[in-house]
Amino acid sequence: MTIAIRQARSDSAAGDAIRQMMPAAVGVVPFAIMIGVAIGESPLSDVVGFFGGLIVAGGSAHLAAAGSISAGAGLAATVTTALLVNARGLLYGAALAPDLRDQPTWFRWVAAYGLVDQMYALVSSVTSRGAEYVRSFYLAAMTLLFGTYMAGVGTGLLLGPVIPAWVPLSLSIPIMFTAMLAPTVEARPAMVAAVAGAGVTMLGAQLPSGMGLVAGIVAGALSGAAIERFGDA
């Protein structure tokens, strides 16, 4: 009986995760395609560039690394760029750490690896549901998001040479941020982070070397963390 109840809860959590993550997963597809196109146009091997998405575990860092390589930067500069872009994960991790403290060690490592913007926006709204529910929810949501992202990158690599130059791939960034709003309308910090990130990214769209995206990510992370910390003060 106990096993059956746990299985039912796990199935419910996975189903909830897939349903709630789906808008964000769909929203990340144009962004992933843009990254695939950028990799195809860079000196980087398509295979290395594709699987690099699993190594850096974050679309913005993946794009920044590809751009850095295209600009002729060395390995140290490329790695530093990716680390700086992904540094916002420290803020997300600090915000979620109290809620994940009782989770198994293996899961905390997996959760840290998969803690990208969409995951933080979604998971921060379900942390009160219990450790087992959160664990199943997190794993299902992460699998859907990362699987969709990698499929989008692969599509961009394949279709990049035939995508017309007039297609506005840069619009994929605000689309991605907007899609993050859908599953988190009741999670105030996540909503504020998504709105701030989208706004700053669009305002900085003309900045060189993808700095508009970096600025948007930083603005979103800081605003979300500020609301999380001081919103009820």
N, C-alpha and C positions, 0 to 999 in steps of 0.2 A: 504494500500500500504506500509506504513512504517513498519507495523508488518511483512508483507511478506518479505520485504527486510532484516529485522533483522533476520528472520528465515533462509533465504537463506545464509546470512553471517555465522550464527551459524552452519548450516549444512556443509558449506564449511570448516570452521575452524575445526570441528570435523573430517571430512574426511581427511583433511591435517594432523591432529594430528595422526590419526590411521595409515595412510600410512607412515609417517615419523618415528613414534615410533616403528613400527613393527619389524625392524631389531634389535633394542635394546631389545625389549620384548622377541624376540626369543633367543637372546644372553643371557638373564638372566636365562633362563630355566635350563641349566646345573648347574649353580650356586645355584639356588633355590633347585634343587634336592639334591645337596651336603649338603645344610643346613638341608633339611628334613632328610637325612641319619644321620647327626650329632645329630639332636634332638632325633631320634630313638635310638641312641647309648648312649644318656645321661640319667641321673637319672630323668630328667624332664618328666612330664606327656606329652604324645603326644598331647593331646588336648590343654594344656597350651602352649606347645612349638609352636604348629601350629598358634594359635591366637596371640601369642606373636609377630608374624610378623606384625600384624596390630597395635600393641602397640608401638613397637620401630620404625616402619616405615623406615626400611633401612636394606638391606640384610647383610651388613658388621657388623652392630651392633647386628643384630639377631644372626649371627654366633658367634660373640664375646661373647654374653650373654650365648649362649648354651655351648660354650667352657669353660667359666668361671664356670658355674654350674657343668660341668663334672669334672673340676679340684677341686671341693669341696669348691669353694668360697662362702661366705655368700651373703645375699641379698644386703647389702650396696656395697660390692665390685663388684657385678654383675651389679648393676645399674650404678655405677661410670664408669665401663668399657664401657657400652653401650653409656653413655653420652659422654665420651671422643671420641669414634669412630665417633659418630654423630656430633661432634663439628664442623666438616668441613661445616655443614649446615649454620653456622654463616657467613662464607665467601660467600657462594652462596647467602644467603639472602641479605647480604650487597651489592652484585653486582647487584641483581635484584630489590632491594628496590626502586630506583628512577623510574623504569619503571612500578612498580605496585602501586605506591603511590596513583593514582586516582581510584583504584579498590575499590569495596565495602568492608567493614570491614570483613564480613563473608568470602569473597573469600580470603582475605589476610591470614586469619587463616587457611583455607583449603590449600592454596598454601604453607604456611610454613610447614604444616604437611607433604605434599607430595614432598617436595623439596629434592629429592635424586639425585645422580650423573646424572642419565640418564635424569631426568626432567630438571636439570639445563643446561645440554649440549644441549638439544633440544629447550627449551623455550627461552634461551638467544638469539637464532637466529631469533625469530619472534616478539620480543617486539615492533618493530616499526609498527606493523600492526593495531594498535588501541586497546583500552581497551576491547571492546566487543569480538573482534576476539581472543585476547590473553586469555580471560577468558574461552571461549568455547574450544579453543585449549588445554589449560592447563587441564581442567576437563576431556576431552576425552582421552588425553595422559596418565594422571594419572590413570584413570580407567583401561585402557588397560594394563599398566605396572604392577599395583598392582594386578589386576586379574590374569595375567599370572604368576607373582611371587608366589602368594598364591597357584595356581594350581601346580606349580613346587614343592613347599615345601610339599604339600600333596602327590604328586607322590613319592617324596623321602621317606616320612614316610611309605608309603605302600610298596614300592619296595626295601627299604633298606636291609631287611633281605635276599633278593635273588640276590642282585647285587654282581657279583664276585669281589673278593678282588683286582684282577689285573686291574679293570677298573680305569683309571687315572682321578678320579673326581677332583683332584686339578687343572687340566687343564681348568676347568670351569671358573676360575678367569681371566686368560688372554683372554679367549674367550669372556667373558662378556665385558671387556674393549675394545676389538677390535670391537665388535658389536656396541659400542657407537660411533665409528667413522663414520659409514655409514650415519646417517641422519644429520651429522654436519660438512661435509667437507668444508662448506663455513663459518662456525663459528670458527674463528681461536682460541680464548681462549678455547673453548670446545675441539677442536681437540688436542691442546697442552696438555690439562689436561688428555685426554684419553690416549695419547701416553706415557706421563710421568708416569701415573698411571700404565699402563700395563707393562712398562719397569721395574719400581722399584719393582712391585709385582713379576715379574718373577725372578729378581735378588735375591729377598729375600724369594724365595719359601721354602727354607730350614730353615728359622728362626722358632723358637718355638712359640707355642700358637697363630698361625695366625698373627704374627707380620709383616710378609711380606705383607699381605693384608693391614694392618693398615698403614704401611709405604708407600705403593702404593697409597692409598687414600689420605694421607696427601700430598704426592708429587704432585699428580694430582690437588688437590684443590689449593695448593700454586702456582703451575706453571700457572694454568688457571687464577687465580686471578691476578698474576703478569702481564700476558699478557694483561688482561682486563684493568689493571690500567696504565701500562707503555708502552704498545705496540705502541701507537701513539706518544709517547713523543719524 
